[in-house]
Amino acid sequence: SFWVGLDGYNSSTVEQTGSEVDCSGSTAEYYSWYEMYPAYPVNFSNTVRPGDHFHGSVTYNGSGSYTLVLSDTTQGWSHTINKTLAGAANSSAEVIVEAPSSSSGVLPLAHFSPVTFTNATVDGSAIGNFSPTQIIMVDGSGRAKDSISSLSGGNSFTGTWLRAN
């Protein structure tokens, strides 16, 4: 999963949108979605292909109101979702590369080409201005499953796949 959003780092709510590739046997399945947890994710029906470029944002409008925007700038489609989530923490802003989860736990990390996030901002300022926490996924033995580069220009970084488990 490659996504942007609010909450989740130290809260039990998330407001997020992004894209994902899952493997069903040897077949890659590409799609995009938004999630207002604790509700289940909602998939968009638009086509997503390998190498597509996205622009995503999640905005807190006050009074529990959020606007989530996801645009596939390669395919030329966009969704704007307006949702309300009472009691959301609004405690973190996130730009994430991660393995998705299922009812059985964290799934293996699908092999992906390096993914670069650019112009990552929080309230209009570079994410680097907020002393962000870099998170590396690890397997049960503590081995890194991906690598995350240092910030470039205070607002860009690249995630690189290392192993599935």
C-alpha positions in Angstrom: 0.0 0.0 0.0 1.1 3.5 -0.8 -1.0 6.2 0.9 -1.3 9.5 2.6 -3.5 10.4 5.6 -4.1 11.4 9.1 -3.8 9.4 12.3 -2.8 5.8 12.9 0.7 6.3 14.3 -0.5 6.7 17.9 -4.3 6.6 17.6 -7.0 4.1 16.8 -8.5 6.1 14.0 -7.3 6.7 10.4 -8.4 8.9 7.6 -6.4 7.9 4.5 -6.4 7.3 0.8 -4.0 5.6 -1.6 -3.2 2.8 -4.0 -2.3 -0.8 -3.5 -1.0 -3.9 -5.3 -1.8 -7.3 -3.9 -0.7 -10.7 -5.2 -3.3 -13.4 -5.8 -1.1 -16.4 -6.5 1.2 -15.1 -9.2 -1.3 -12.4 -10.5 -0.8 -8.8 -9.4 -4.0 -6.9 -8.6 -3.8 -3.1 -8.6 -6.5 -0.8 -7.1 -7.0 2.4 -5.1 -9.1 3.1 -2.0 -9.9 5.4 0.9 -10.5 4.5 4.5 -12.1 6.1 7.5 -11.2 3.6 10.2 -12.9 2.0 12.1 -15.0 1.6 8.9 -13.7 -0.8 6.3 -11.8 0.6 3.3 -13.8 1.5 0.2 -12.2 0.6 -3.2 -12.5 2.9 -6.2 -13.6 1.1 -9.4 -11.1 3.0 -11.6 -8.3 1.2 -13.4 -4.8 1.4 -11.7 -1.8 0.1 -13.6 1.9 -0.4 -12.7 3.8 2.9 -12.8 0.7 5.1 -12.3 1.4 8.4 -10.6 -1.0 9.7 -7.9 -1.7 12.9 -6.0 -3.4 12.4 -2.7 -4.5 14.6 0.2 -6.5 14.4 3.4 -7.8 17.6 4.9 -9.5 18.1 8.3 -12.2 20.7 7.9 -13.2 20.9 11.5 -16.2 19.4 13.4 -15.2 15.9 12.4 -15.4 16.7 8.7 -12.7 15.4 6.2 -12.0 15.8 2.5 -10.0 13.0 0.9 -8.8 13.4 -2.6 -7.1 10.8 -4.8 -6.1 11.5 -8.4 -4.4 9.1 -10.8 -2.6 11.6 -12.9 -1.5 8.9 -15.4 -5.0 7.5 -16.0 -6.7 10.9 -15.7 -9.3 10.1 -13.0 -9.9 11.7 -9.6 -12.2 11.2 -6.6 -13.1 13.7 -3.9 -14.7 12.1 -0.8 -16.3 14.1 2.0 -16.8 12.2 5.2 -17.4 12.7 8.9 -15.6 10.8 11.6 -16.5 11.8 15.2 -13.7 11.4 17.7 -10.8 11.1 15.3 -7.6 12.0 17.1 -6.0 14.2 14.4 -2.7 13.4 16.1 -0.4 12.6 13.1 0.0 13.2 9.4 1.4 10.2 7.4 3.0 9.4 4.1 3.3 5.6 4.0 4.7 2.6 2.2 3.4 -0.6 4.0 2.3 -4.2 3.7 -1.5 -4.4 4.0 -3.1 -6.4 6.8 -5.8 -9.0 6.8 -7.7 -10.7 9.6 -4.7 -13.0 10.0 -2.2 -10.1 10.5 0.3 -8.3 8.3 0.5 -9.8 4.8 3.9 -10.3 3.0 5.2 -7.2 1.3 4.6 -7.5 -2.5 7.7 -6.9 -4.6 7.5 -3.3 -5.9 9.7 -1.0 -7.8 11.0 2.0 -5.8 8.2 4.5 -5.0 9.0 8.2 -4.6 6.8 10.5 -2.7 7.2 14.2 -3.6 5.9 17.4 -2.2 4.8 15.8 1.1 3.3 18.7 3.1 1.4 19.2 6.4 -0.7 22.3 6.6 1.1 23.7 3.6 4.7 23.2 5.0 7.2 20.6 4.1 6.8 17.5 6.2 10.4 17.8 7.2 9.6 20.9 9.2 7.7 18.7 11.7 10.5 16.3 12.8 8.9 13.3 11.1 9.5 9.7 12.3 11.0 7.4 9.7 9.5 3.9 10.0 11.0 0.8 8.4 9.0 -2.4 8.2 10.7 -5.4 9.7 10.0 -9.1 9.7 9.7 -11.3 12.8 13.5 -11.5 13.1 13.9 -7.8 12.9 15.2 -7.8 9.3 14.1 -4.8 7.2 11.5 -5.5 4.6 11.9 -2.1 2.9 14.2 0.9 3.1 13.1 4.5 3.3 15.5 7.2 2.1 16.3 10.4 3.9 14.1 13.4 3.1 15.2 15.3 0.0 14.3 19.0 0.1 12.4 18.4 3.3 9.4 16.9 1.4 10.4 14.0 -0.8 11.6 10.4 -0.1 11.8 7.0 -1.8 10.7 3.6 -0.5 12.5 0.5 -1.8 11.4 -3.1 -1.5 13.9 -5.5 0.2 12.0 -8.7 1.0 8.4 -10.1 1.4 8.8 -11.5 4.9 
